[in-house]
Amino acid sequence: MPEKLDPDIVREYLSTTDEGRKILAPIVDSAVGKGVATYQTGHPTPDISGLEAEIKQLKITNYAITESQKRGVDYGLLEELELTFDDTVEVDRRLDTLAERFAISADRERNETLASGFKPGGSSGVPDRIDVSKQSAKRLAFLDSIGELDSLLES
């Protein structure tokens, strides 16, 4: 009749010797693999491709905001027009076009204003004289404190 094996001796052999570890490795690997498969069944791996696309779009939007400010184009206008951009190259191209058109429009408006007789920095007539009798006491006290009240009364 064969001898009875002592569980403690078998455990020690499997955990301390190279031969014992070679016997245990496939059993442990199988158990770990089953555990991972069970975990993944209850916890599926999230699909991050949608998040990556959202992050890319946010980066493009931030770039568009920064560049529109540099070019003097109101980003709110871009939102109202519902403009979308696929990449930073398209942002640059469209903002350059808008900035150029706004500049042309501003030049045209400025030229029309100048053609109507407007003179920048000048006045179109003699400034109105201040009627001292219609000024408040507070205003008169201020004019007196800066030394202007006397000149108004003399004129």
Buried (B, 14 or more C-beta within 10 A) or exposed (E): EEEEEEEEEEEEEBEEEEEBEEEEEEEEEEEEEEEEEEEEEEEEEEEEEEEEEEEEEEEBBEBBBEBBEEBEBEBEEBEEEEBEBEEEEBBBEBBEEBBEEBEEEEEEEEEEEEEEEEEEEEEEEEEEEEEEEEBEEEEBEEBEEEEEBEEBEEE
